[in-house]
Amino acid sequence: MAAGLSNGEITDRMHIGMTTVKTHVSNLMTKTASPNRVRLAVPAIQGGVAGI
């Protein structure tokens, strides 16, 4: 996600279902109090996790 991938692209790369991706994204947003995917991805990008 931090690399700018859509849910569909994540499912293809990780070989998991769409519902699983949505659940993980939702859980991460809740745990980090992130209002959207962009805010969720910022710390990963700044920390070098995204591999961009």
C-alpha positions in Angstrom: 0.0 0.0 0.0 2.8 2.4 0.8 4.2 1.7 -2.7 0.9 3.2 -4.1 -0.7 -0.2 -4.9 -4.4 -0.5 -5.1 -6.2 -3.3 -3.1 -6.5 -5.3 -6.3 -2.7 -5.0 -7.0 -2.0 -6.1 -3.4 -4.2 -9.1 -3.8 -2.4 -10.1 -7.0 1.1 -9.7 -5.5 0.4 -11.3 -2.1 -2.0 -14.0 -3.4 -4.6 -13.2 -0.8 -8.3 -12.3 -1.1 -9.7 -8.8 -1.5 -11.6 -9.1 1.8 -8.3 -9.9 3.6 -6.6 -6.9 2.2 -9.5 -4.6 3.1 -9.6 -6.1 6.6 -5.8 -5.5 7.1 -6.0 -2.0 5.8 -9.0 -1.2 8.0 -7.3 -2.7 11.1 -4.1 -0.7 10.4 -6.1 2.5 10.0 -7.9 1.9 13.2 -4.8 1.1 15.2 -2.9 4.1 13.9 -5.9 6.5 14.0 -5.2 7.2 10.3 -8.1 8.9 8.5 -7.2 7.6 5.1 -4.7 5.4 3.2 -2.3 8.3 2.5 -1.9 9.1 6.1 -1.4 5.5 6.9 1.3 5.2 4.2 3.3 8.2 5.2 5.2 6.7 8.2 6.1 3.6 6.1 7.5 5.7 3.4 9.4 7.9 5.8 10.8 4.9 7.5 11.9 3.3 4.3 9.5 0.3 4.6 7.8 1.1 1.2 10.9 0.3 -0.8 10.3 3.3 -3.0 
